[in-house]
Amino acid sequence: MPRILTALQPSGILHIGNLFGAIEPMVKLQVDDNENLLFIVDYHAITVPQEPAELRRNILFATATYLAAGIDPEKTILFQQSRVSEHTELAWILNCLVHMGELERMTQYKDKARGKGESVSVGLFDYPVLMAADILLYDTNVVPVGEDQKQHVELARDLAERFNSRFGETFVVPQPQIRKEGARIMGLDDPEKKMSKSASSEKNYISLMDDEKAVLKKIKAAVTDSGSTISYEQTRPGLANLLTIYSLVTGKPTDQIVNEYEGEGYGDFKVGLAGAVSAYLAPIQEKINGYLQDEPKLLAILETGAARAQAIAAKKMELVRQKIGVKL
């Protein structure tokens, strides 16, 4: 039975890129042939400053969102990273195997550290190692990720092979799984860059909690091009991105949507897209708000998930300690 692992940072701004790129694929993987783990990487979140009360709210919001999107805690082990201390223990051990040059080559670190000089935290530099520990701790077979995270899974593969070569077979070497369609929803204000929770402008993303007015305003302002016809072409990235979103929220292929808007302009297309997005989000928003009304239930689900995850993690760490010689 393949073990599949997905993780997201807790943020008050989960957007449709998160939904279609990570959460929805995990929901579809909840079949009897898979063993699934989904967790909230709160220790990754603190690589940049966090206000404690807000972080706590975001953890609960993320949990409610996963459940609202269809994650079943009976079929998926849903938990909070910090509740399983083996994550940080294994990260330290892997720190002693990883090379500085490997981390310096990480493109996400370069992007996030640009312009910050020596004020960049060691955690931001080192978090790919914690991510590798997250993956290897559970003998993960498959890691569904966006294209931008593939490099981090490759580091986890390298560290698994390095550890196995030095200490004997210990870790499963994971495989990244890149979703072909919808895995990389681009920013509404810049279709050359991925939709991002940390974007400087709210015009970049559609939050899962945006109301109809906000969705319409953002989509009307979305970057397209100087053309006037509706067609799916890679040379028109803004329009292609909007067509991809339209396809994801309606289930219609992009060529069908193009045919439906034949002879119409961007204005009608954007109004139709905004309506489709809002209609898709409305039931999810209702469920999220419902879960947030019952905090004890959310905490109980995370508690149960952490216990199940720790049972797996503790067994793996016993083997790791034995392999490296610290278990007496």
HUWOZI-V46247 format. One line per field, one symbol per residue. ss: DSSP state (a for helix, b for strand, c for the rest). psi: psi as a letter, one per 40 degrees, with the letter a starting at -180 (. if undefined). burial: 1 if it has 9 or more other ideal C-beta (glycine too) atoms within 8 Angstrom, else 0. A space follows every 50 residues. Layout:
ss = ???
psi = ???
burial = ???
This chain:
ss = cbbbbbbbccccccbaaaaaaaaaaaaacccccbbbbbbbcaaaaccccc caaaaaaaaaaaaaaaaaaccccccbbbbbaaaccaaaaaaaaaacccca aaaaccaaaaaaacccaaaccaaaaaaaaaaaaaaacccccbbbbcaaaa aaaaaaaaaaaaaaaaacccccccbbbbcccccccbcccccccbcccccc caaaccbccccaaaaaaaaaccccccccccccccccaaaaaaaaaaaaaa cccaaaaaaacccccaaaaaaaaaaaaaaaaaaaaaaaaaaaccaaaaaa aaaaaaaaaaaaaaaaaaaaaaaacccc
psi = hihhhiiiihieghadddddddddddddegideihihhihgddddeeihi hdddddddddddddddddeehheddhhhihdeegeddddddddddediid ddddehddddddeheebeehiddddedddddddddddefhdhhhiideed ddddddddddddddddeihdihhihihhhdhedghihdegeeiihhdeid heedihieehidddddddddeihbaeaeihihhdegdddddddddddded eiidddddddeheiaddddddddddddddddddddddddddeegdddddd dddddddddddddddddddddddeeeh.
burial = 00111111111001111111111111101100010111111111110000 00011011111111111110101001111110110111111011101100 01100101100010000001000111111111111111011111110111 11111111111111000001110101011001111111101001111010 00011111010001110111010100000101000111111111111111 00010011001000010111111111110110011011011100000100 1111110111011101111110100000
